[in-house]
């Protein structure tokens, strides 16, 4: 059975350690058709520090779990220390397990672009390096097509005022990050990076996407 999946207008954008920009994300006029599934699916995004991205997607209704980890590199079983050197080729990323009956991949994609800056190459705010790159790792052809269609439309409409550098790549081996990285924000809210960078992001998410959040 087929289901029409559209992208809703995002009314704001904010990125790690940077000033807010007034950005309205476009709506795809002819939505991509995606296979309706009754089982859980996985979405894998890299959009800067995984402490930030993990915290955002954990708030969403329909998201069962979010795991922080490393993907897209050449080193087997990389460690955080190796990732920080920037020479393993991996990106800090999150693997989102979600229920497509409750939240669509299109909605996840919308929030991904609304909560990081897809125009800065290998950088989010003061976090600099290839491990902080913007990249979508697709798990099937539907995810690939929808991601490409959305980027094409944002490029056409010059949504961000600068070229979008987000890559679209097939999902490769995902390595789960060390235990202390998992659910980092919720366990370290008073830590400086969390309170200064992540908390404002979560507050805006709750304000603008209230209907999408877990109760």
Secondary structure, DSSP 8 states (H G I E B T S, - for coil): -EEEE-------B--TTS--B-------SS-EEEE--SSEEEEEEEES-HHHHHHHHHTBTTEEEEEEEEES-SSTT--HHHHHHT-S--EEEEEEEEETTTS-HHHHHHHHHHTS-TTSTTEETTEESGGG-EEEEESSHHHHHHHHHHHHHHHHTTTTSS----EEEE----EE--GGGTTHHHH-TTSHHIIIIIHHHHHHHHHHSGGGB--
